Structure formats: structure tokens, C-alpha cells
């Protein structure tokens, strides 16, 4: 997962309704900053 935690991905997915891969990629691009 790199520097992005699974919990952060789950939280953001719930908020945005995006897919797992898209959410993970967005978080990695943002440096994990939710």
C-alpha cells in the first residue's frame, strides 16, 4: 500500500463513493493527506 493506510482508503471511499484503486492512487498522489 505504500505510505497510504487501508483505513484511510476505506474512509475516503465512504465519503466519495470511488473505487479502491482510484482512491488509493489519489491518496498516494496527495501524499496521504486526506
URVEN-V332129 format. One record per residue. N is the residue number from 0. PHI is phi in degrees with one decimal (* if undefined). PSI is psi in radians with two decimals (* if undefined). D_LAST is the distance of its C-alpha to the last C-alpha in whole Angstrom. Layout:
n:N phi:PHI psi:PSI d_last:D_LAST
n:N phi:PHI psi:PSI d_last:D_LAST
This chain:
n:0 phi:* psi:-0.13 d_last:15
n:1 phi:72.4 psi:-2.37 d_last:15
n:2 phi:-95.6 psi:0.22 d_last:12
n:3 phi:-109.0 psi:2.21 d_last:10
n:4 phi:-83.5 psi:2.68 d_last:11
n:5 phi:-62.8 psi:-0.62 d_last:13
n:6 phi:-62.7 psi:-0.74 d_last:11
n:7 phi:-62.5 psi:-0.71 d_last:7
n:8 phi:-62.9 psi:-0.79 d_last:9
n:9 phi:-61.2 psi:-0.78 d_last:11
n:10 phi:-62.0 psi:-0.80 d_last:9
n:11 phi:-68.1 psi:-0.64 d_last:7
n:12 phi:-62.0 psi:-0.72 d_last:11
n:13 phi:-62.7 psi:-0.70 d_last:13
n:14 phi:-71.7 psi:-0.70 d_last:11
n:15 phi:-102.0 psi:-0.39 d_last:12
n:16 phi:72.4 psi:0.47 d_last:15
n:17 phi:-94.8 psi:2.93 d_last:14
n:18 phi:-74.7 psi:2.86 d_last:16
n:19 phi:-60.1 psi:-0.85 d_last:15
n:20 phi:-67.3 psi:-0.76 d_last:16
n:21 phi:-61.8 psi:-0.74 d_last:14
n:22 phi:-65.2 psi:-0.78 d_last:11
n:23 phi:-61.2 psi:-0.79 d_last:11
n:24 phi:-63.2 psi:-0.73 d_last:12
n:25 phi:-64.2 psi:-0.74 d_last:10
n:26 phi:-65.4 psi:-0.67 d_last:7
n:27 phi:-65.8 psi:-0.70 d_last:10
n:28 phi:-64.9 psi:-0.58 d_last:11
n:29 phi:-86.3 psi:0.07 d_last:8
n:30 phi:70.6 psi:0.42 d_last:9
n:31 phi:82.3 psi:0.10 d_last:6
n:32 phi:-82.8 psi:1.86 d_last:4
n:33 phi:-81.4 psi:* d_last:0
